[in-house]
Amino acid sequence: MAGQIEIKESDALIAVDVQNDFIPGGSLAVKDGDQVVPVLNGLMDKFKTRVFTRDWHPEGHVSFSGAPEFSDLSWPRHCVQNTPGGEFHACLNVPKDAIIVSKGAVKEQEAYSGFQGTGLAQGLKARGVKRVFVGGLATDYCVKATVLDALKNGFEAALIEDAARGVDIPPGTARAAVEQMRNAGAEIVRSTDF
């Protein structure tokens, strides 16, 4: 099966929120979140267009909770603008010509998708992108929202399953998210398929 996906000029790689606060040791750590880094790095040179999304929250963001329930709008303080927790993982290869997309930057609004209020869809279409491959953190929130929004914006979309990890609270939500993406029309692939 290896090597069956042919990368075209009209394809883009989207690495979602591979930031320190989502890595083990961070304030909103995703189990094994650091394991997506070598997988994404291994794919980076195959794509002409590389996009990196990041949570870029102001202090006091609506999603922050003093008693977080690890669910929508009830998260620990994370990925605050211009803090170490908001920086990309040190080992993540972010090329100089990469597109950096900041989301969740409005205090009163949650934003899981890299497409929400960022102009990413228009930017990708202007570059002739037709298909996106998505990995990163977390499968059941920002990765899922980005894949679903890619489809809504007219792109073909694929989840790179081994390049993503989920919060998975309660257990099973990450698996359910993969099925939701598949049912919406996304392909589910692995890095070894390229």
C-alpha positions in Angstrom: 0.0 0.0 0.0 2.9 2.4 0.7 3.3 5.1 -1.8 -0.1 4.9 -3.4 -1.0 8.6 -2.8 0.6 10.9 -5.3 1.2 14.4 -4.0 0.3 17.1 -6.5 1.1 20.8 -6.7 -2.6 21.4 -5.9 -2.2 19.6 -2.5 -1.5 21.2 0.9 -0.4 19.9 4.2 -2.1 21.4 7.3 -0.4 20.9 10.6 -2.9 21.8 13.3 -1.9 23.3 16.7 1.4 21.4 17.3 2.1 23.8 20.2 3.9 23.3 23.5 0.7 23.6 25.7 -0.7 20.5 23.8 2.4 18.4 24.2 3.0 16.2 27.3 4.1 18.6 30.0 1.9 21.5 28.6 -1.2 22.9 30.3 -3.6 21.1 28.0 -1.4 18.1 27.2 -2.6 15.6 24.6 -1.4 12.0 25.4 1.4 11.2 23.0 1.0 14.6 21.3 4.7 14.9 20.7 4.6 11.7 18.5 2.9 13.7 15.7 6.1 15.8 15.2 8.3 13.2 13.4 5.4 12.1 11.3 4.6 15.6 10.1 8.3 16.4 9.7 8.6 13.4 7.4 5.9 14.6 5.1 6.9 18.3 5.1 9.1 18.2 2.0 6.5 16.4 -0.1 4.2 19.4 -0.2 4.7 22.7 -1.9 2.1 24.4 0.3 2.5 23.9 4.1 0.1 25.5 6.6 0.5 25.6 10.4 -2.4 26.6 12.5 -2.1 27.7 16.1 -4.4 28.6 18.9 -3.4 32.2 19.7 -5.6 33.2 22.6 -5.6 36.5 24.4 -5.4 36.4 28.2 -8.9 35.7 29.7 -10.1 33.9 26.6 -13.7 32.5 26.7 -12.5 28.9 26.6 -10.4 29.2 29.8 -11.9 27.8 33.0 -10.6 27.8 36.5 -12.2 24.4 37.0 -11.8 22.9 33.5 -14.0 20.0 32.4 -11.9 19.3 29.3 -14.8 20.0 27.0 -16.0 22.8 24.8 -15.5 26.2 26.5 -14.1 24.6 29.6 -10.3 24.2 29.1 -7.3 25.1 31.2 -5.5 28.3 30.2 -3.5 27.4 27.1 -1.7 28.8 24.1 -1.8 32.4 25.2 -0.3 34.8 22.7 3.5 35.4 23.0 4.0 32.8 25.7 6.2 29.6 25.6 3.0 27.5 25.7 1.8 29.1 22.5 5.0 28.4 20.5 5.2 25.6 18.1 7.0 22.4 19.4 10.8 23.1 19.1 11.4 20.0 16.9 8.6 20.8 14.5 10.0 21.8 11.1 8.3 25.0 10.1 9.6 26.1 6.7 10.3 29.8 6.1 7.6 29.9 3.4 5.0 28.2 5.5 1.6 29.8 6.0 1.0 30.5 9.7 -2.7 30.8 10.7 -3.6 32.2 14.1 -7.1 31.3 15.4 -9.0 31.9 18.6 -7.5 35.4 18.8 -10.8 37.1 19.7 -11.4 37.0 23.5 -15.1 36.3 23.3 -15.0 33.6 20.5 -13.9 30.0 20.5 -12.4 28.8 17.2 -11.4 25.2 16.6 -11.1 25.3 12.8 -8.1 26.7 11.0 -10.6 28.1 8.5 -12.7 30.0 11.0 -12.3 33.7 10.5 -8.7 33.3 9.2 -9.1 33.7 5.4 -7.3 30.4 5.0 -9.8 29.0 2.4 -9.3 32.1 0.1 -5.6 31.9 0.6 -5.4 28.2 -0.4 -7.7 28.7 -3.4 -5.5 31.6 -4.6 -2.6 29.2 -4.6 -4.6 26.7 -6.6 -5.0 24.2 -3.7 -7.7 21.6 -4.3 -6.9 18.9 -1.7 -5.7 19.2 1.9 -4.0 16.6 4.2 -4.5 17.3 7.8 -2.7 16.2 11.0 -1.9 17.6 14.4 -3.7 18.2 17.7 -6.2 17.3 18.7 -8.1 14.8 16.6 -11.5 15.3 18.3 -11.4 19.1 18.3 -9.3 21.3 16.1 -8.2 18.6 13.6 -11.8 17.5 13.2 -13.1 21.0 12.8 -10.4 21.9 10.3 -11.1 18.8 8.2 -14.9 19.4 8.2 -14.4 23.1 7.3 -12.1 22.1 4.5 -14.8 20.0 3.0 -17.4 22.7 3.6 -15.1 25.2 1.7 -15.0 22.9 -1.3 -11.6 21.2 -0.8 -11.0 17.5 -0.9 -9.7 16.6 2.6 -7.8 13.7 4.2 -7.0 13.0 7.8 -3.4 11.6 8.3 -4.4 9.4 11.1 -1.0 8.6 12.5 -0.1 12.3 12.4 -2.9 13.2 14.8 -3.7 12.5 18.4 -6.9 13.2 20.4 -7.8 14.6 23.8 -10.2 11.6 24.0 -12.2 12.7 27.0 -14.4 10.8 27.5 -12.6 7.8 26.0 -13.9 7.1 22.5 -14.3 10.7 21.3 -11.2 10.6 19.2 -12.4 7.4 17.4 -15.8 9.0 17.0 -14.2 12.1 15.5 -12.4 10.0 12.8 -15.7 8.3 11.9 -17.4 11.7 11.7 -14.8 13.0 9.3 -15.0 9.8 7.2 -18.8 10.1 7.1 -18.5 13.7 6.0 -16.4 12.7 3.0 -12.9 12.9 4.3 -10.4 10.2 3.3 -8.6 8.5 6.2 -4.9 7.9 5.3 -1.6 7.1 7.0 1.8 8.6 6.4 3.0 5.3 4.9 0.4 5.8 2.1 2.5 8.5 0.5 
